[in-house]
Amino acid sequence: MSIAFIGLFGFVSFLATAKTKEIGLRNVLRNTVWYSMTQLSREFMILVLPANAVALPLVLFFVCR
């Protein structure tokens, strides 16, 4: 579990550092902080939500057995 969290943290930090110029440009153009956060978290959620949708039923199946 801790290895998964470390990988997830690495992925999020990589996305943030890769998009620093884009974030700076959007802030100069007067976009809100909320918009910047949703743009960053959208790619992250596209990967995390389907993974949870697959994992949750499997975990419940094996725990209830």
mmCIF file of the N, C-alpha and C atoms, coordinates in Angstrom:
data_MODEL
# 
_entry.id   MODEL 
# 
loop_
_atom_site.group_PDB 
_atom_site.id 
_atom_site.type_symbol 
_atom_site.label_atom_id 
_atom_site.label_alt_id 
_atom_site.label_comp_id 
_atom_site.label_asym_id 
_atom_site.label_entity_id 
_atom_site.label_seq_id 
_atom_site.pdbx_PDB_ins_code 
_atom_site.Cartn_x 
_atom_site.Cartn_y 
_atom_site.Cartn_z 
_atom_site.occupancy 
_atom_site.B_iso_or_equiv 
_atom_site.pdbx_formal_charge 
_atom_site.auth_seq_id 
_atom_site.auth_comp_id 
_atom_site.auth_asym_id 
_atom_site.auth_atom_id 
_atom_site.pdbx_PDB_model_num 
ATOM 1   N N  . MET A 1 1  ? 0.820   -1.183  0.000   1.00 0.00 ? 1  MET A N  1 
ATOM 2   C CA . MET A 1 1  ? 0.000   0.000   0.000   1.00 0.00 ? 1  MET A CA 1 
ATOM 3   C C  . MET A 1 1  ? 0.870   1.256   0.000   1.00 0.00 ? 1  MET A C  1 
ATOM 4   N N  . SER A 1 2  ? 1.929   1.225   0.788   1.00 0.00 ? 2  SER A N  1 
ATOM 5   C CA . SER A 1 2  ? 2.790   2.404   0.842   1.00 0.00 ? 2  SER A CA 1 
ATOM 6   C C  . SER A 1 2  ? 3.522   2.619   -0.481  1.00 0.00 ? 2  SER A C  1 
ATOM 7   N N  . ILE A 1 3  ? 3.842   1.552   -1.180  1.00 0.00 ? 3  ILE A N  1 
ATOM 8   C CA . ILE A 1 3  ? 4.485   1.684   -2.483  1.00 0.00 ? 3  ILE A CA 1 
ATOM 9   C C  . ILE A 1 3  ? 3.528   2.342   -3.475  1.00 0.00 ? 3  ILE A C  1 
ATOM 10  N N  . ALA A 1 4  ? 2.251   2.014   -3.387  1.00 0.00 ? 4  ALA A N  1 
ATOM 11  C CA . ALA A 1 4  ? 1.253   2.632   -4.256  1.00 0.00 ? 4  ALA A CA 1 
ATOM 12  C C  . ALA A 1 4  ? 1.140   4.123   -3.971  1.00 0.00 ? 4  ALA A C  1 
ATOM 13  N N  . PHE A 1 5  ? 1.154   4.497   -2.695  1.00 0.00 ? 5  PHE A N  1 
ATOM 14  C CA . PHE A 1 5  ? 1.084   5.923   -2.344  1.00 0.00 ? 5  PHE A CA 1 
ATOM 15  C C  . PHE A 1 5  ? 2.315   6.680   -2.816  1.00 0.00 ? 5  PHE A C  1 
ATOM 16  N N  . ILE A 1 6  ? 3.477   6.053   -2.712  1.00 0.00 ? 6  ILE A N  1 
ATOM 17  C CA . ILE A 1 6  ? 4.698   6.704   -3.179  1.00 0.00 ? 6  ILE A CA 1 
ATOM 18  C C  . ILE A 1 6  ? 4.635   6.902   -4.695  1.00 0.00 ? 6  ILE A C  1 
ATOM 19  N N  . GLY A 1 7  ? 4.151   5.906   -5.415  1.00 0.00 ? 7  GLY A N  1 
ATOM 20  C CA . GLY A 1 7  ? 4.002   6.031   -6.863  1.00 0.00 ? 7  GLY A CA 1 
ATOM 21  C C  . GLY A 1 7  ? 2.995   7.094   -7.242  1.00 0.00 ? 7  GLY A C  1 
ATOM 22  N N  . LEU A 1 8  ? 1.901   7.152   -6.521  1.00 0.00 ? 8  LEU A N  1 
ATOM 23  C CA . LEU A 1 8  ? 0.874   8.163   -6.771  1.00 0.00 ? 8  LEU A CA 1 
ATOM 24  C C  . LEU A 1 8  ? 1.409   9.566   -6.502  1.00 0.00 ? 8  LEU A C  1 
ATOM 25  N N  . PHE A 1 9  ? 2.153   9.714   -5.426  1.00 0.00 ? 9  PHE A N  1 
ATOM 26  C CA . PHE A 1 9  ? 2.764   11.006  -5.112  1.00 0.00 ? 9  PHE A CA 1 
ATOM 27  C C  . PHE A 1 9  ? 3.774   11.401  -6.185  1.00 0.00 ? 9  PHE A C  1 
ATOM 28  N N  . GLY A 1 10 ? 4.545   10.444  -6.663  1.00 0.00 ? 10 GLY A N  1 
ATOM 29  C CA . GLY A 1 10 ? 5.505   10.719  -7.731  1.00 0.00 ? 10 GLY A CA 1 
ATOM 30  C C  . GLY A 1 10 ? 4.822   11.154  -9.008  1.00 0.00 ? 10 GLY A C  1 
ATOM 31  N N  . PHE A 1 11 ? 3.715   10.511  -9.326  1.00 0.00 ? 11 PHE A N  1 
ATOM 32  C CA . PHE A 1 11 ? 2.967   10.864  -10.536 1.00 0.00 ? 11 PHE A CA 1 
ATOM 33  C C  . PHE A 1 11 ? 2.403   12.273  -10.445 1.00 0.00 ? 11 PHE A C  1 
ATOM 34  N N  . VAL A 1 12 ? 1.836   12.617  -9.319  1.00 0.00 ? 12 VAL A N  1 
ATOM 35  C CA . VAL A 1 12 ? 1.251   13.949  -9.141  1.00 0.00 ? 12 VAL A CA 1 
ATOM 36  C C  . VAL A 1 12 ? 2.336   15.014  -9.159  1.00 0.00 ? 12 VAL A C  1 
ATOM 37  N N  . SER A 1 13 ? 3.464   14.754  -8.514  1.00 0.00 ? 13 SER A N  1 
ATOM 38  C CA . SER A 1 13 ? 4.535   15.753  -8.521  1.00 0.00 ? 13 SER A CA 1 
ATOM 39  C C  . SER A 1 13 ? 5.132   15.900  -9.912  1.00 0.00 ? 13 SER A C  1 
ATOM 40  N N  . PHE A 1 14 ? 5.209   14.814  -10.673 1.00 0.00 ? 14 PHE A N  1 
ATOM 41  C CA . PHE A 1 14 ? 5.694   14.903  -12.048 1.00 0.00 ? 14 PHE A CA 1 
ATOM 42  C C  . PHE A 1 14 ? 4.761   15.752  -12.900 1.00 0.00 ? 14 PHE A C  1 
ATOM 43  N N  . LEU A 1 15 ? 3.460   15.551  -12.758 1.00 0.00 ? 15 LEU A N  1 
ATOM 44  C CA . LEU A 1 15 ? 2.506   16.362  -13.506 1.00 0.00 ? 15 LEU A CA 1 
ATOM 45  C C  . LEU A 1 15 ? 2.618   17.839  -13.141 1.00 0.00 ? 15 LEU A C  1 
ATOM 46  N N  . ALA A 1 16 ? 2.784   18.119  -11.860 1.00 0.00 ? 16 ALA A N  1 
ATOM 47  C CA . ALA A 1 16 ? 2.863   19.518  -11.431 1.00 0.00 ? 16 ALA A CA 1 
ATOM 48  C C  . ALA A 1 16 ? 4.124   20.184  -11.963 1.00 0.00 ? 16 ALA A C  1 
ATOM 49  N N  . THR A 1 17 ? 5.249   19.488  -11.934 1.00 0.00 ? 17 THR A N  1 
ATOM 50  C CA . THR A 1 17 ? 6.481   20.104  -12.428 1.00 0.00 ? 17 THR A CA 1 
ATOM 51  C C  . THR A 1 17 ? 6.491   20.205  -13.945 1.00 0.00 ? 17 THR A C  1 
ATOM 52  N N  . ALA A 1 18 ? 5.832   19.283  -14.616 1.00 0.00 ? 18 ALA A N  1 
ATOM 53  C CA . ALA A 1 18 ? 5.789   19.330  -16.075 1.00 0.00 ? 18 ALA A CA 1 
ATOM 54  C C  . ALA A 1 18 ? 4.912   20.472  -16.578 1.00 0.00 ? 18 ALA A C  1 
ATOM 55  N N  . LYS A 1 19 ? 3.974   20.912  -15.759 1.00 0.00 ? 19 LYS A N  1 
ATOM 56  C CA . LYS A 1 19 ? 3.038   21.944  -16.197 1.00 0.00 ? 19 LYS A CA 1 
ATOM 57  C C  . LYS A 1 19 ? 3.237   23.273  -15.493 1.00 0.00 ? 19 LYS A C  1 
ATOM 58  N N  . THR A 1 20 ? 4.422   23.544  -14.988 1.00 0.00 ? 20 THR A N  1 
ATOM 59  C CA . THR A 1 20 ? 4.626   24.800  -14.269 1.00 0.00 ? 20 THR A CA 1 
ATOM 60  C C  . THR A 1 20 ? 4.501   26.010  -15.185 1.00 0.00 ? 20 THR A C  1 
ATOM 61  N N  . LYS A 1 21 ? 4.998   25.903  -16.400 1.00 0.00 ? 21 LYS A N  1 
ATOM 62  C CA . LYS A 1 21 ? 4.872   27.029  -17.329 1.00 0.00 ? 21 LYS A CA 1 
ATOM 63  C C  . LYS A 1 21 ? 3.413   27.274  -17.695 1.00 0.00 ? 21 LYS A C  1 
ATOM 64  N N  . GLU A 1 22 ? 2.672   26.190  -17.895 1.00 0.00 ? 22 GLU A N  1 
ATOM 65  C CA . GLU A 1 22 ? 1.252   26.330  -18.227 1.00 0.00 ? 22 GLU A CA 1 
ATOM 66  C C  . GLU A 1 22 ? 0.488   26.959  -17.068 1.00 0.00 ? 22 GLU A C  1 
ATOM 67  N N  . ILE A 1 23 ? 0.796   26.547  -15.865 1.00 0.00 ? 23 ILE A N  1 
ATOM 68  C CA . ILE A 1 23 ? 0.113   27.103  -14.690 1.00 0.00 ? 23 ILE A CA 1 
ATOM 69  C C  . ILE A 1 23 ? 0.447   28.580  -14.543 1.00 0.00 ? 23 ILE A C  1 
ATOM 70  N N  . GLY A 1 24 ? 1.711   28.929  -14.738 1.00 0.00 ? 24 GLY A N  1 
ATOM 71  C CA . GLY A 1 24 ? 2.106   30.327  -14.649 1.00 0.00 ? 24 GLY A CA 1 
ATOM 72  C C  . GLY A 1 24 ? 1.428   31.183  -15.696 1.00 0.00 ? 24 GLY A C  1 
ATOM 73  N N  . LEU A 1 25 ? 1.335   30.663  -16.907 1.00 0.00 ? 25 LEU A N  1 
ATOM 74  C CA . LEU A 1 25 ? 0.674   31.416  -17.979 1.00 0.00 ? 25 LEU A CA 1 
ATOM 75  C C  . LEU A 1 25 ? -0.808  31.594  -17.688 1.00 0.00 ? 25 LEU A C  1 
ATOM 76  N N  . ARG A 1 26 ? -1.430  30.563  -17.184 1.00 0.00 ? 26 ARG A N  1 
ATOM 77  C CA . ARG A 1 26 ? -2.852  30.682  -16.857 1.00 0.00 ? 26 ARG A CA 1 
ATOM 78  C C  . ARG A 1 26 ? -3.076  31.674  -15.716 1.00 0.00 ? 26 ARG A C  1 
ATOM 79  N N  . ASN A 1 27 ? -2.152  31.724  -14.752 1.00 0.00 ? 27 ASN A N  1 
ATOM 80  C CA . ASN A 1 27 ? -2.293  32.693  -13.663 1.00 0.00 ? 27 ASN A CA 1 
ATOM 81  C C  . ASN A 1 27 ? -2.108  34.117  -14.174 1.00 0.00 ? 27 ASN A C  1 
ATOM 82  N N  . VAL A 1 28 ? -1.230  34.306  -15.130 1.00 0.00 ? 28 VAL A N  1 
ATOM 83  C CA . VAL A 1 28 ? -1.050  35.638  -15.714 1.00 0.00 ? 28 VAL A CA 1 
ATOM 84  C C  . VAL A 1 28 ? -2.320  36.067  -16.444 1.00 0.00 ? 28 VAL A C  1 
ATOM 85  N N  . LEU A 1 29 ? -3.000  35.108  -17.065 1.00 0.00 ? 29 LEU A N  1 
ATOM 86  C CA . LEU A 1 29 ? -4.233  35.415  -17.785 1.00 0.00 ? 29 LEU A CA 1 
ATOM 87  C C  . LEU A 1 29 ? -5.445  35.511  -16.863 1.00 0.00 ? 29 LEU A C  1 
ATOM 88  N N  . ARG A 1 30 ? -5.200  35.575  -15.574 1.00 0.00 ? 30 ARG A N  1 
ATOM 89  C CA . ARG A 1 30 ? -6.234  35.809  -14.550 1.00 0.00 ? 30 ARG A CA 1 
ATOM 90  C C  . ARG A 1 30 ? -7.210  34.651  -14.374 1.00 0.00 ? 30 ARG A C  1 
ATOM 91  N N  . ASN A 1 31 ? -6.750  33.442  -14.551 1.00 0.00 ? 31 ASN A N  1 
ATOM 92  C CA . ASN A 1 31 ? -7.615  32.309  -14.230 1.00 0.00 ? 31 ASN A CA 1 
ATOM 93  C C  . ASN A 1 31 ? -7.616  32.081  -12.730 1.00 0.00 ? 31 ASN A C  1 
ATOM 94  N N  . THR A 1 32 ? -8.676  31.475  -12.244 1.00 0.00 ? 32 THR A N  1 
ATOM 95  C CA . THR A 1 32 ? -8.798  31.242  -10.814 1.00 0.00 ? 32 THR A CA 1 
ATOM 96  C C  . THR A 1 32 ? -7.948  30.052  -10.388 1.00 0.00 ? 32 THR A C  1 
ATOM 97  N N  . VAL A 1 33 ? -7.700  29.985  -9.098  1.00 0.00 ? 33 VAL A N  1 
ATOM 98  C CA . VAL A 1 33 ? -6.953  28.862  -8.544  1.00 0.00 ? 33 VAL A CA 1 
ATOM 99  C C  . VAL A 1 33 ? -7.760  27.580  -8.707  1.00 0.00 ? 33 VAL A C  1 
ATOM 100 N N  . TRP A 1 34 ? -9.071  27.676  -8.577  1.00 0.00 ? 34 TRP A N  1 
ATOM 101 C CA . TRP A 1 34 ? -9.943  26.513  -8.722  1.00 0.00 ? 34 TRP A CA 1 
ATOM 102 C C  . TRP A 1 34 ? -9.799  25.902  -10.114 1.00 0.00 ? 34 TRP A C  1 
ATOM 103 N N  . TYR A 1 35 ? -9.737  26.744  -11.139 1.00 0.00 ? 35 TYR A N  1 
ATOM 104 C CA . TYR A 1 35 ? -9.587  26.251  -12.502 1.00 0.00 ? 35 TYR A CA 1 
ATOM 105 C C  . TYR A 1 35 ? -8.240  25.555  -12.690 1.00 0.00 ? 35 TYR A C  1 
ATOM 106 N N  . SER A 1 36 ? -7.198  26.125  -12.131 1.00 0.00 ? 36 SER A N  1 
ATOM 107 C CA . SER A 1 36 ? -5.878  25.513  -12.240 1.00 0.00 ? 36 SER A CA 1 
ATOM 108 C C  . SER A 1 36 ? -5.848  24.155  -11.540 1.00 0.00 ? 36 SER A C  1 
ATOM 109 N N  . MET A 1 37 ? -6.471  24.072  -10.383 1.00 0.00 ? 37 MET A N  1 
ATOM 110 C CA . MET A 1 37 ? -6.488  22.800  -9.647  1.00 0.00 ? 37 MET A CA 1 
ATOM 111 C C  . MET A 1 37 ? -7.296  21.744  -10.382 1.00 0.00 ? 37 MET A C  1 
ATOM 112 N N  . THR A 1 38 ? -8.407  22.125  -10.989 1.00 0.00 ? 38 THR A N  1 
ATOM 113 C CA . THR A 1 38 ? -9.195  21.132  -11.717 1.00 0.00 ? 38 THR A CA 1 
ATOM 114 C C  . THR A 1 38 ? -8.466  20.654  -12.966 1.00 0.00 ? 38 THR A C  1 
ATOM 115 N N  . GLN A 1 39 ? -7.716  21.523  -13.609 1.00 0.00 ? 39 GLN A N  1 
ATOM 116 C CA . GLN A 1 39 ? -6.955  21.105  -14.785 1.00 0.00 ? 39 GLN A CA 1 
ATOM 117 C C  . GLN A 1 39 ? -5.868  20.113  -14.393 1.00 0.00 ? 39 GLN A C  1 
ATOM 118 N N  . LEU A 1 40 ? -5.225  20.323  -13.255 1.00 0.00 ? 40 LEU A N  1 
ATOM 119 C CA . LEU A 1 40 ? -4.188  19.400  -12.803 1.00 0.00 ? 40 LEU A CA 1 
ATOM 120 C C  . LEU A 1 40 ? -4.768  18.067  -12.350 1.00 0.00 ? 40 LEU A C  1 
ATOM 121 N N  . SER A 1 41 ? -5.872  18.117  -11.641 1.00 0.00 ? 41 SER A N  1 
ATOM 122 C CA . SER A 1 41 ? -6.408  16.890  -11.076 1.00 0.00 ? 41 SER A CA 1 
ATOM 123 C C  . SER A 1 41 ? -7.234  16.085  -12.082 1.00 0.00 ? 41 SER A C  1 
ATOM 124 N N  . ARG A 1 42 ? -7.601  16.659  -13.214 1.00 0.00 ? 42 ARG A N  1 
ATOM 125 C CA . ARG A 1 42 ? -8.404  15.933  -14.192 1.00 0.00 ? 42 ARG A CA 1 
ATOM 126 C C  . ARG A 1 42 ? -7.661  14.714  -14.732 1.00 0.00 ? 42 ARG A C  1 
ATOM 127 N N  . GLU A 1 43 ? -6.405  14.890  -15.128 1.00 0.00 ? 43 GLU A N  1 
ATOM 128 C CA . GLU A 1 43 ? -5.633  13.762  -15.648 1.00 0.00 ? 43 GLU A CA 1 
ATOM 129 C C  . GLU A 1 43 ? -5.401  12.712  -14.567 1.00 0.00 ? 43 GLU A C  1 
ATOM 130 N N  . PHE A 1 44 ? -5.208  13.183  -13.356 1.00 0.00 ? 44 PHE A N  1 
ATOM 131 C CA . PHE A 1 44 ? -5.003  12.286  -12.233 1.00 0.00 ? 44 PHE A CA 1 
ATOM 132 C C  . PHE A 1 44 ? -6.256  11.462  -11.956 1.00 0.00 ? 44 PHE A C  1 
ATOM 133 N N  . MET A 1 45 ? -7.399  12.081  -11.978 1.00 0.00 ? 45 MET A N  1 
ATOM 134 C CA . MET A 1 45 ? -8.651  11.386  -11.689 1.00 0.00 ? 45 MET A CA 1 
ATOM 135 C C  . MET A 1 45 ? -9.056  10.429  -12.802 1.00 0.00 ? 45 MET A C  1 
ATOM 136 N N  . ILE A 1 46 ? -8.653  10.721  -14.026 1.00 0.00 ? 46 ILE A N  1 
ATOM 137 C CA . ILE A 1 46 ? -8.961  9.822   -15.135 1.00 0.00 ? 46 ILE A CA 1 
ATOM 138 C C  . ILE A 1 46 ? -8.314  8.460   -14.901 1.00 0.00 ? 46 ILE A C  1 
ATOM 139 N N  . LEU A 1 47 ? -7.184  8.417   -14.238 1.00 0.00 ? 47 LEU A N  1 
ATOM 140 C CA . LEU A 1 47 ? -6.516  7.166   -13.941 1.00 0.00 ? 47 LEU A CA 1 
ATOM 141 C C  . LEU A 1 47 ? -6.982  6.545   -12.630 1.00 0.00 ? 47 LEU A C  1 
ATOM 142 N N  . VAL A 1 48 ? -7.255  7.356   -11.627 1.00 0.00 ? 48 VAL A N  1 
ATOM 143 C CA . VAL A 1 48 ? -7.559  6.837   -10.300 1.00 0.00 ? 48 VAL A CA 1 
ATOM 144 C C  . VAL A 1 48 ? -8.980  6.294   -10.193 1.00 0.00 ? 48 VAL A C  1 
ATOM 145 N N  . LEU A 1 49 ? -9.959  6.970   -10.754 1.00 0.00 ? 49 LEU A N  1 
ATOM 146 C CA . LEU A 1 49 ? -11.351 6.533   -10.600 1.00 0.00 ? 49 LEU A CA 1 
ATOM 147 C C  . LEU A 1 49 ? -11.637 5.173   -11.254 1.00 0.00 ? 49 LEU A C  1 
ATOM 148 N N  . PRO A 1 50 ? -11.190 4.904   -12.485 1.00 0.00 ? 50 PRO A N  1 
ATOM 149 C CA . PRO A 1 50 ? -11.414 3.557   -13.024 1.00 0.00 ? 50 PRO A CA 1 
ATOM 150 C C  . PRO A 1 50 ? -10.665 2.475   -12.249 1.00 0.00 ? 50 PRO A C  1 
ATOM 151 N N  . ALA A 1 51 ? -9.491  2.805   -11.746 1.00 0.00 ? 51 ALA A N  1 
ATOM 152 C CA . ALA A 1 51 ? -8.749  1.830   -10.944 1.00 0.00 ? 51 ALA A CA 1 
ATOM 153 C C  . ALA A 1 51 ? -9.512  1.491   -9.670  1.00 0.00 ? 51 ALA A C  1 
ATOM 154 N N  . ASN A 1 52 ? -10.114 2.478   -9.043  1.00 0.00 ? 52 ASN A N  1 
ATOM 155 C CA . ASN A 1 52 ? -10.929 2.222   -7.850  1.00 0.00 ? 52 ASN A CA 1 
ATOM 156 C C  . ASN A 1 52 ? -12.196 1.459   -8.199  1.00 0.00 ? 52 ASN A C  1 
ATOM 157 N N  . ALA A 1 53 ? -12.782 1.737   -9.345  1.00 0.00 ? 53 ALA A N  1 
ATOM 158 C CA . ALA A 1 53 ? -14.000 1.033   -9.760  1.00 0.00 ? 53 ALA A CA 1 
ATOM 159 C C  . ALA A 1 53 ? -13.726 -0.453  -9.984  1.00 0.00 ? 53 ALA A C  1 
ATOM 160 N N  . VAL A 1 54 ? -12.530 -0.789  -10.406 1.00 0.00 ? 54 VAL A N  1 
ATOM 161 C CA . VAL A 1 54 ? -12.174 -2.193  -10.599 1.00 0.00 ? 54 VAL A CA 1 
ATOM 162 C C  . VAL A 1 54 ? -11.763 -2.837  -9.278  1.00 0.00 ? 54 VAL A C  1 
ATOM 163 N N  . ALA A 1 55 ? -11.027 -2.111  -8.459  1.00 0.00 ? 55 ALA A N  1 
ATOM 164 C CA . ALA A 1 55 ? -10.461 -2.684  -7.243  1.00 0.00 ? 55 ALA A CA 1 
ATOM 165 C C  . ALA A 1 55 ? -11.489 -2.872  -6.136  1.00 0.00 ? 55 ALA A C  1 
ATOM 166 N N  . LEU A 1 56 ? -12.429 -1.970  -6.003  1.00 0.00 ? 56 LEU A N  1 
ATOM 167 C CA . LEU A 1 56 ? -13.380 -2.040  -4.894  1.00 0.00 ? 56 LEU A CA 1 
ATOM 168 C C  . LEU A 1 56 ? -14.233 -3.307  -4.924  1.00 0.00 ? 56 LEU A C  1 
ATOM 169 N N  . PRO A 1 57 ? -14.841 -3.697  -6.044  1.00 0.00 ? 57 PRO A N  1 
ATOM 170 C CA . PRO A 1 57 ? -15.595 -4.949  -6.040  1.00 0.00 ? 57 PRO A CA 1 
ATOM 171 C C  . PRO A 1 57 ? -14.720 -6.181  -5.767  1.00 0.00 ? 57 PRO A C  1 
ATOM 172 N N  . LEU A 1 58 ? -13.503 -6.170  -6.264  1.00 0.00 ? 58 LEU A N  1 
ATOM 173 C CA . LEU A 1 58 ? -12.603 -7.291  -6.011  1.00 0.00 ? 58 LEU A CA 1 
ATOM 174 C C  . LEU A 1 58 ? -12.250 -7.394  -4.525  1.00 0.00 ? 58 LEU A C  1 
ATOM 175 N N  . VAL A 1 59 ? -11.987 -6.277  -3.902  1.00 0.00 ? 59 VAL A N  1 
ATOM 176 C CA . VAL A 1 59 ? -11.671 -6.290  -2.473  1.00 0.00 ? 59 VAL A CA 1 
ATOM 177 C C  . VAL A 1 59 ? -12.869 -6.756  -1.663  1.00 0.00 ? 59 VAL A C  1 
ATOM 178 N N  . LEU A 1 60 ? -14.052 -6.251  -1.981  1.00 0.00 ? 60 LEU A N  1 
ATOM 179 C CA . LEU A 1 60 ? -15.246 -6.682  -1.262  1.00 0.00 ? 60 LEU A CA 1 
ATOM 180 C C  . LEU A 1 60 ? -15.520 -8.167  -1.446  1.00 0.00 ? 60 LEU A C  1 
ATOM 181 N N  . PHE A 1 61 ? -15.262 -8.684  -2.630  1.00 0.00 ? 61 PHE A N  1 
ATOM 182 C CA . PHE A 1 61 ? -15.469 -10.098 -2.906  1.00 0.00 ? 61 PHE A CA 1 
ATOM 183 C C  . PHE A 1 61 ? -14.541 -10.960 -2.048  1.00 0.00 ? 61 PHE A C  1 
ATOM 184 N N  . PHE A 1 62 ? -13.281 -10.572 -2.002  1.00 0.00 ? 62 PHE A N  1 
ATOM 185 C CA . PHE A 1 62 ? -12.325 -11.382 -1.253  1.00 0.00 ? 62 PHE A CA 1 
ATOM 186 C C  . PHE A 1 62 ? -12.438 -11.198 0.251   1.00 0.00 ? 62 PHE A C  1 
ATOM 187 N N  . VAL A 1 63 ? -12.888 -10.045 0.717   1.00 0.00 ? 63 VAL A N  1 
ATOM 188 C CA . VAL A 1 63 ? -13.052 -9.835  2.142   1.00 0.00 ? 63 VAL A CA 1 
ATOM 189 C C  . VAL A 1 63 ? -14.276 -10.597 2.662   1.00 0.00 ? 63 VAL A C  1 
ATOM 190 N N  . CYS A 1 64 ? -15.324 -10.624 1.875   1.00 0.00 ? 64 CYS A N  1 
ATOM 191 C CA . CYS A 1 64 ? -16.559 -11.293 2.321   1.00 0.00 ? 64 CYS A CA 1 
ATOM 192 C C  . CYS A 1 64 ? -16.471 -12.812 2.242   1.00 0.00 ? 64 CYS A C  1 
ATOM 193 N N  . ARG A 1 65 ? -15.483 -13.331 1.558   1.00 0.00 ? 65 ARG A N  1 
ATOM 194 C CA . ARG A 1 65 ? -15.330 -14.788 1.473   1.00 0.00 ? 65 ARG A CA 1 
ATOM 195 C C  . ARG A 1 65 ? -14.803 -15.343 2.698   1.00 0.00 ? 65 ARG A C  1 
# 
